[in-house]
Amino acid sequence: MVKKVSQLIILFCFTLKIDAQLISWDKKVDFGILNNKSQNFIDLPVTNTSSENIFIFRLDVDRRFKVQFSDKKIKPDSTEFIRIAFEPKKTGYFKVKIPIHFSCYKAPKTLELSGYAEEVIAINNPCPSFRELNSSSNLTVEFNCKVKDKKTNESISNYSVTLIKDGLPVVQNVNQKKDSFNAKIPLGLYYIIIEKEGYETFEKLYYVNRRNNNLTIPLIPIKTNTFTENSIITIADSASTIEITTKKTKPLLIDSSKNIITTSNTKEFNEINYEPNNIVFLLDISTSMKYNGKLELLKSSMQELTKILRPIDKVTIIGYSSRASVLLNTISGNEKDSIAQKIIA
């Protein structure tokens, strides 16, 4: 009797282990509004929270769906993506349940996809491959974007445009005087930055191809106080009067001694003011960094840092995902081309 009870306990514990939360993912995804001009695919991140490799076997889908994987093998403490494209054959609201088979579970798990189709999506609507996202540098497309005030829907002009691809600016701080920006750029994944005084900065990761080359950008106005230098504001009521005085402070200057430059607008990173640096870039290069613009911004920031390095500085680049590896052995800061090439790779 004791032996049978022990066997039942062992079996129960084993079952708990199998059904434990070994992966983390969104079980319900909303496509939003779909039409022939919209992006008709979503990227579903799947994170392995266990200590062993997990495999994505398959998704049970019909012909309306196209499925791609960044990798079917998910390493411990890593994230891979399932790209799901949907081509609705009729208009209206849709809700579809899709079984997904993982190696860590006996039974498939269910993914629920929903959204609203404004029109029937054209057959074979392009869905970019993970391998092709940044491999189309020789193919170009006419890219157009319009900027509007989100509150009033009025067109906005005199704004700054930056387009970043592979960590390098294809378009950088271009002052666009009209409301519409047009440029011929290579196909691929871009991080778009729109800046306008009095508005919040707009940032978006956007895949540009011949179907996704028109973008309308709504800028959100910033609420600002109208205080001026040395202004006095009086608030009065029947009980009391309050005066608020605002003054603009002057920039603090460093005392000029020991050959230190003292101008308030100094930006020079020189050998007089700064000691030699031993810099180690520790980079997260897991799959999750490839999405939401994180990797593009990281590459761009590192390219800017590389520009100000001096010959006396030393640089090392280390990448990590499930394990760490040296991407660039220690070299001098004047070897900018070698550092830049490693950042792009």
N, C-alpha and C positions, 0 to 999 in steps of 0.2 A: 504493500500500500504506500509506504514512504517513498519507494522507488518511483512509483507512478506519479505521485505528487511532484517529486523533483523533476521528472521529465516534463510535466505540464508547465512548471515554473520556467524551465529552460526554454521551452517552446514559446511561451508567452513573451519572455524577454527578447527572444530572437525576432519575433513578429514586430515588437515595438521598435526594434532597431531598423527593420526594413521600412516601416511606415513613418519613421522619424522625418523631420524637416531637413532633408539632405540638400535640397536646392531652394533657392529663393527666386521668385518670378511673379509678374503680374498675371493673375488668372482671368482678368477682364480688361479688354483693350477697346477703346473707342476710336474708330477711324475718322470721326467727324463727318463733315460734308464732302462727298465725293463727286467729281465731275471730270470731264476730259482735260481740264487744265490743272487739276490738283495732283498732288503726290499721292499715288494710289497704293503705297506700301508703308508698313510700319516695321520698326526694329524692336524685337522683344528681347530684352536682356535676361539671361539665365545665369545665375551665380551658383557655383558649387561651394556649399558651406561644409562639406565633409572633408575627410582626410585622404580620400581615394579618388581616382579618376571616375568621371561619370560620362556616359555616352548618350547622345540624342539619337534614337533609332530612326524614328520617322513621325510624320504628321499625317493623319488620315484625312485628306482633303479631296474635293471634287475639282472639276476643270476650271472653276471660277478662280482658283487660287494658284499661285506660283510661290514656291518655298525655296529659300537659299539659307545656307549656314555659314557663319564666319569660321566655324570649326565644329564638327560633331563631337569632338572630344573636349570635355571641360575639365581642366586640371583643378586640383584643390585650391581653394581661395582665389579662383579666377572667374571671369565672366566671358561668356560667348553670346552671340546674337543670332536669333532666328529672324530672317527677313521674310515677311509675308505680304505678297501683293494680291489685291483683290479686284476682280473685274465684274461688277454687278451686271446682271443681264436684264434687270428691270429696275424701275425707279421706286423710291420710297424707303422707308425705314427697314433695316435688316438686323437680324441677330442670329449668329451662327455659332454652334458649339463644335470644337475640333478636338479630337483625342490626340494627345502627344505621348509617345512611348519613350520612356527613359530606362536606362539600364539599372537604375537603383530602385525601381518600383516594379512589383509584379503586374499591376494593372495600369492602364494608361491614365494620365491626368487630363482634365478637360480645360481647354482654353475657350473663353467666350469672346467673340468679336462682334461689335455692333457699330452702327453708323447710319448715315442717311445718304442715299444715292439720288442726286439731282437729275442725272441722266444715265443712260446705258454707256458704260465705259467701252471704248474701242478695243477690239480684240488685239492681243499682242501689244498692249500698252507697255512701253519699256520699263523694266525694273532693273536698276543698276546692280551689277554684281559686286560683291565685296572686293574681289580682286581687281575690278575695273574702275573703282571709285576715283583713283588718282593716276590712271594709266593712259588717259586720253589727252595728253598735253599737246599732241599734234593736231587735234580736232578743235575748231573754234566755233563759237556761236555768238550771235548778237544778243547781248544781255541788256534788259531794260528794267528800270525800277522808278516808280513814282513815289514821292513823299507827301504825306498829308497830315494835317492836324487831327489827331484822333477824336478830339472833342467837337470841333466844328466841321470836320471833313473838308476843310479848305486846303488848297495846294500850298506847299512850302518850298521856298527857294533859298539859295545861299546856305547850303549845308555841306558838310564834309563827308566824303565817301572813302572807305577803306575796304578792299577785298583781299583776304588772305587765303592762299592755297599752298599746302605743304609747308606751312610755317613761313612762307615768303609773301610779301605784299605784291600782288599783281597790280593793284591800284592802291595808292597810299595818300591819304589826306588830300584828295582832290576836291577843290572848292567848286561845287556845282551851283551855278547861278540860277538855273532854271529848275522847275519842279521835277523834271524828268532827267534821269541819268542814263546814258547809253554808251556802251563800250563793247568791242569785240574781244572776247576772252576765251581761253581754252575751256573745254568741257571739264567738269569735275566738281569736287566738294569744296565749298568756300565758306569762310567765316566772314560775314558781312557786318560792318560797323558803320552806322550813320550818326553823325554828331551835329547838333545845332544848338546855338546859345538860347537858353530859355526852355529847352526840352531835355527830357531824359535820353541818355544815349541808347540807341537801338542796336542790339546784337543778335545775330541769328545764324545758325548753321544751315546752309542751303545747298542742295545738289542742283547744279546748272546743267541742263541738256537742252535739246531742241524743243522739248515739250514744256520744260520748266525754265523758261528764260524771261518771264515777265513777273515782276514782283511789285506789289503795292505795300508801302511801309507806313504804318501809323505811328507818329511820334506823340508822346505824352507830354503835355506842358508841365513845367515845374512851377509849383506855387512858391512865390518869393515875397519876402518882406520889402517894403518900399522905403526902408530907412536910408538916409543919405549921410554923408560925412558931416559930423558936428551938428546933426539935426536934433531938435528938441520936440518931443511929442507930449502933449498935455491931454490927460484924461480927467474929466471933471464930472462930478455928480453932486447931489445935494449935500453929501456928507463930507467929501474931501476932494482934494486936487492932487494928482500924481504927475510928476515930471520925469521923463526918461531921456537921458542925454546919451547919444551914441557918438563915438569918436573912432576914427580910423587910425590904427597904430602904424608906426614906421618900421621898416625892416631892420632887424638887428644885424649889425656889422661886427665881424670878428676883429679884434685888435691886430694891427699889422706888426707882427714881430716874427723873427726867425724865417723870413722870406715866405710867409704864408699869404696867399692872395686874399684880399678882403672885400672885393666887390660883391654886392648882394645878389647879383645874378650869375655868379660863377658856376659853370657846369663842367669845367674841365677836370677830368679824372687823371691828374698828372703825378709824376714821380716826386715832386716837391712836397705836395700836400699829403700823399698817401704812401704807406709802406707797401712792399711786395705782398701779393696775395697768393695763397695756395687754394684754388677753388675746386670743389668737387660738386658736380651736378649729379644729384641722385634723382633719377627719373622713373616714374611709374609708367611702364610700357605695356601694361596689361590691356586686353582687348577693350575694356570699358573706356579707356582713355581716347579711343578712336571716334567716340561719338559725343554729341552735344557740344562740339567745338573745343573740347578740353585740350586735345593734342595739338590742334592748329594754333591755339593761343600759347601753349607751352613752347612750341617751335619758334613762333614769332618773337616771344620774349627772350629766348636764348639767342636768337640772331641779333637782337638789339644789344644784349649784354656783350656779345662777342666783339661788336664794333668798338667798344671802349677799352678792351683789354690792352695791356702794355707788354712789351717784351719781358719785363721783370716778373710778370704774373705767370703762374703755372695752372693748367686746367686738366681735370680728369672727368670723364663722363662714365657713370655707372647706371645701368638700367636694372629694374627688378620687376618681376611678375610673380610667378610661383617661386622663383629663385633669382638671386642677383648675379649679374655678369658685367665685366668691364667692357664698355663699348668703345672707349677711347683712352689709351694709356696716357700718362701725364706728358703734356707737351707745352711749349712756350706760348704765351699769349699772342705773339706776333705771327703764329701759324694760323691765321684766320680762315684761310681757304679750307684747310684740313678740318678745322672745327665746324665750319659751316656745312661741309659735305656730310659729316657725321650726324649733324642735327637733322638734315633733310632725309637721310637714309631711314 
